[in-house]
Every structure is written in C-alpha cells, then in structure tokens.
Amino acid sequence: MKVNLEQVNKTFPKGKNDSLHVLQDIDLKIEAGEFVSLLGPSGCGKSTILNLIAGLDHPTSGDVYVNGQKVKGPGTDRVVVFQQGGLFPWMNVLDNVTYGLLLKNMSKKEAQEKAMEGLRMVHLGNFTKSFPHELSGGMKQRVAIARSLVMDPDVLLMDEPFAALDEQTRIILHQELQEIWEKTGKTILFITHNIREALTLSERVLLMSTRPGAIKNSFTVQASRPRDPSDSVLVQLEKRVMSELEEEMEKVLKEEFGDGYRLKTSAVRDRNREHMGDHI
Ligand SMILES: Nc1ncnc2c1ncn2[C@@H]1O[C@H](COP(=O)(O)OP(=O)(O)OP(=O)(O)O)[C@@H](O)[C@H]1O
C-alpha cells in the first residue's frame, strides 16, 4: 500500500467558539503505481486530504501513512503540483528544475543532466534558458511537472494542476500526463472538479460527498488508453458519476440558497463539457 488514510477526521477552528468539521472518517487506500482522482463539490475537503498526505497539515484524529510510515510532516517522498506551478520567476527553466536536486546535494552536472531528462519528458528540452514570464500557462505547468518528477517522489500529489489552463492546452497535458504515468509508473493522486478530466486520466475515481467530506463512492475506470472521451465505457460511467455528483452539489446549493433550491440537472453536465472543450 503506497498511501493509506485510516479513519481520518479534520476539524478547523471557526471564529472563537465554533469549528468546521471538514473530513469525516476518511478511509482511503492507494496502491503503488495507481492513478487515482479525487472528485467532489467545492469545499468538500479534497485539498485538505491532499495537504494531509503531503504533510502540510495534520489530521484531528486518525492516521495517514505513506509507504507504511506515519506522515509527520513534508518529505521528499511526496511532491505537490499546485494549480499555479509556483516557479521561481527569477530563474530560468533549467535552474527551476535543477533547484530541488541541488538541495539534495547532487552535483551541478548530475542535477542538470537529470533536469534535462525531466524537461525532455514534458517536451521542453529546447526551453531551458527561457524564464517563466516567457512561457505559456501550459508550458509553466509542464516545467512544474518536470520539477516534481526529477525529485523522483514515491507519490505525486496534483491539486487541480490544469484548472487554470485553456481547453486545448488541458487536453494536450492530459495526453502528456498519461504518457508520463505509463512511463514512470508513479503513484498519482489527482484532485479535480471535472468528471471528464478524472475519467480521462485515472484508473479509479473517488467521489466525495459534501461537507463533512467522506468518500461516497469509488469508480474503477476500465477504458483502454489513450482514452477517448467518446468511448462508450467512459460515456456510461460519466452519467453515473454525474448523477451522484449532482446529488452532492444540490446539497451544497441548498445550504447556500435555502431548502427550496433545485439544481437543473443539465447544469453540471454542461459545465463539465464546457470545461473540457465539448460545446454541445
Ligand atoms: N486552514 C484552514 N482553516 C480554516 N478552514 C479551512 C482551512 N483550509 C480549508 N478550510 C475549509 O475547509 C473546507 C474544505 O476546504 P478544501 O480546500 O479542502 O476543499 P476543496 O474540496 O478542495 O474545495 P475546492 O474544490 O473549492 O478547492 C472549506 O470550507 C475551507 O474553507
């Protein structure tokens, strides 16, 4: 077992005397080499789970294990790729990717060779001297992915890494990430709001219920790769996931707008398609 959460609860303090129960009794297992997506309505605690695995925060109760070891803080066995790649603007692409390796006391020559390998994997071998401001959003995220991969983490944690990108770029990055996953066999936990994105990329999609977040259902995606969104397996699965996600979204909206609120059932579907460049 690569990642294991056992009965994890997380509560944040809210104001002086109140608290917010964000995660409830989360049991989550990810096998070595698995690509798992975490899908759920806004605020259900997806990023909180990722932060707990990354060791950026601690559970209120329950335990988080990576490689059988209890997570006590951040470690080089786990790397996070965020929505904004967080590149150093004053460093060129090669230096950005080399940076973490030099911190591991690798020689400059070896670090640069490894960085070049990572950059070639994301097809940016010709952009080593460019600075982040000279790159498109998609290229910046590819540098961020290369920077994470060269650290050779056991687990790659991706928190909506493509959410800020345009549709075409996102589709290209989906292809690249699938290739990277197949080539490296990394264990990946990928957070997204987007059903199609989750189904295109993952072997397993975990659907979370609204706050306090719990794992509501797990869907195994058995479509062949490279994935084609029109594959009948994916289309059928998308419908099932969508109807369950709609239930959760309706709960969130009722909380926000009052009990009389009814979600138009097409709204989630249209939003997902719009996100994925499918303007039907
Ligand atoms: N450090 C914190 N202190 C207080 N509340 C927090 C903290 N971090 C997250 N929360 C709250 O916990 C809830 C879950 O947040 P989280 O970011 O994990 O949700 P999410 O499912 O990733 O949401 P989204 O999809 O909108 O990014 C939210 O209501 C958020 O406001």
The ligand as a Gaussian input file, in Angstrom:
#p B3LYP/6-31G(d) Opt

LIG

0 1
 N       -6.629000      26.244000       7.108000
 C       -7.952000      26.321000       7.140000
 N       -8.610000      26.947000       8.137000
 C       -9.956000      27.009000       8.175000
 N      -10.772000      26.460000       7.241000
 C      -10.165000      25.814000       6.237000
 C       -8.748000      25.706000       6.111000
 N       -8.456000      25.011000       4.988000
 C       -9.642000      24.681000       4.418000
 N      -10.661000      25.173000       5.165000
 C      -12.075000      24.992000       4.895000
 O      -12.307000      23.591000       4.765000
 C      -13.234000      23.331000       3.735000
 C      -12.642000      22.367000       2.735000
 O      -11.612000      23.040000       2.034000
 P      -10.806000      22.347000       0.845000
 O       -9.936000      23.395000       0.251000
 O      -10.159000      21.111000       1.331000
 O      -11.987000      21.955000      -0.129000
 P      -11.938000      21.514000      -1.662000
 O      -12.861000      20.358000      -1.802000
 O      -10.522000      21.332000      -2.097000
 O      -12.582000      22.797000      -2.335000
 P      -12.378000      23.426000      -3.802000
 O      -12.791000      22.365000      -4.744000
 O      -13.301000      24.597000      -3.806000
 O      -10.930000      23.793000      -3.920000
 C      -13.631000      24.678000       3.150000
 O      -14.847000      25.101000       3.744000
 C      -12.491000      25.587000       3.562000
 O      -12.946000      26.908000       3.730000

